Amino acid sequence: MKNLNGCAADPKEYSSVDATVKAGDINAGGLASRTADVSIAGSGNIAASASEAADVSIMGSGDVEVTGGAKCTVSKHGSGNVRCS
């Protein structure tokens, strides 16, 4: 699993996070951002954090979890679950 939690030396909010998985997992839930563009085009799971908006696309199988309170726009053409909180 690609773990991006704690990448930044100082905690700050990024303007956006873009994460795409073809196979595997990405854990970027510890990176605070205003927006997120998240897509699964194959098989995998993604955790992300966004405070304003998140665009989520699943074209395969996998689960996406977006924390931070963002309004999520979801497009699903496959199997998997999307949880926005």
RODO-2510 file (C-alpha; in nm, 4 decimals, decimal comma):
residues 85
     n   res          X          Y          Z
     1     m     0,0000     0,0000     0,0000
     2     k     0,1284     0,3435    -0,0893
     3     n     0,1071     0,5387     0,2376
     4     l     0,1236     0,9164     0,2044
     5     n     0,0317     0,9994     0,5633
     6     g     0,2784     1,2379     0,7212
     7     c     0,4677     1,3249     0,4021
     8     a     0,4924     1,6941     0,4769
     9     a     0,7415     1,8153     0,7351
    10     d     0,4936     2,0723     0,8615
    11     p     0,1200     2,0036     0,8793
    12     k    -0,0645     2,2227     0,6315
    13     e    -0,3602     2,1990     0,4007
    14     y    -0,2820     2,1392     0,0350
    15     s    -0,4990     2,2891    -0,2377
    16     s    -0,5702     1,9511    -0,3970
    17     v    -0,4826     1,5835    -0,3990
    18     d    -0,5091     1,3698    -0,7139
    19     a    -0,4976     0,9915    -0,6686
    20     t    -0,5455     0,7240    -0,9350
    21     v    -0,5145     0,3504    -0,8833
    22     k    -0,4946     0,0874    -1,1566
    23     a    -0,3897    -0,1878    -0,9153
    24     g    -0,3076    -0,1466    -0,5474
    25     d    -0,3977     0,0872    -0,2638
    26     i    -0,3271     0,4510    -0,1755
    27     n    -0,3577     0,5852     0,1782
    28     a    -0,3535     0,9662     0,1562
    29     g    -0,6044     1,0183     0,4354
    30     g    -0,3473     1,2013     0,6465
    31     l    -0,2866     1,4721     0,3838
    32     a    -0,5319     1,7564     0,4426
    33     s    -0,6510     1,9202     0,1216
    34     r    -0,9349     2,1404     0,0041
    35     t    -1,0220     1,9241    -0,2980
    36     a    -0,9556     1,5693    -0,4115
    37     d    -0,9809     1,3969    -0,7490
    38     v    -0,9858     1,0239    -0,6812
    39     s    -1,0259     0,7430    -0,9320
    40     i    -0,9951     0,3675    -0,9439
    41     a    -0,9439     0,2294    -1,2950
    42     g    -0,8835    -0,1341    -1,2124
    43     s    -0,8660    -0,2837    -0,8663
    44     g    -0,7666    -0,1104    -0,5443
    45     n    -0,8644     0,1096    -0,2537
    46     i    -0,8064     0,4791    -0,1856
    47     a    -0,8270     0,6824     0,1348
    48     a    -0,8148     1,0619     0,0947
    49     s    -0,9075     1,3766     0,2850
    50     a    -1,0738     1,6906     0,1471
    51     s    -1,2557     1,9753     0,3176
    52     e    -1,4475     2,1309     0,0237
    53     a    -1,5088     1,8962    -0,2708
    54     a    -1,4137     1,5510    -0,3942
    55     d    -1,4684     1,3941    -0,7355
    56     v    -1,4719     1,0148    -0,7018
    57     s    -1,4735     0,7724    -0,9953
    58     i    -1,4729     0,3935    -0,9786
    59     m    -1,4283     0,2108    -1,3109
    60     g    -1,3389    -0,1295    -1,1761
    61     s    -1,3506    -0,2638    -0,8247
    62     g    -1,2449    -0,1089    -0,4988
    63     d    -1,3448     0,1141    -0,2139
    64     v    -1,2901     0,4875    -0,1640
    65     e    -1,3067     0,6689     0,1684
    66     v    -1,2960     1,0493     0,1736
    67     t    -1,2790     1,2168     0,5146
    68     g    -1,2707     1,5864     0,5981
    69     g    -1,6312     1,6824     0,5268
    70     a    -1,6071     1,7419     0,1505
    71     k    -1,9107     1,7332    -0,0771
    72     c    -1,8556     1,4252    -0,2934
    73     t    -1,9546     1,3795    -0,6556
    74     v    -1,9517     1,0083    -0,7368
    75     s    -1,9395     0,8221    -1,0686
    76     k    -1,9493     0,4421    -1,0392
    77     h    -1,9109     0,2027    -1,3316
    78     g    -1,8031    -0,1054    -1,1425
    79     s    -1,8188    -0,2520    -0,7987
    80     g    -1,7092    -0,0943    -0,4762
    81     n    -1,8201     0,1445    -0,2107
    82     v    -1,7701     0,5176    -0,1628
    83     r    -1,7860     0,6662     0,1853
    84     c    -1,7643     1,0417     0,2349
    85     s    -1,7585     1,1845     0,5863
***
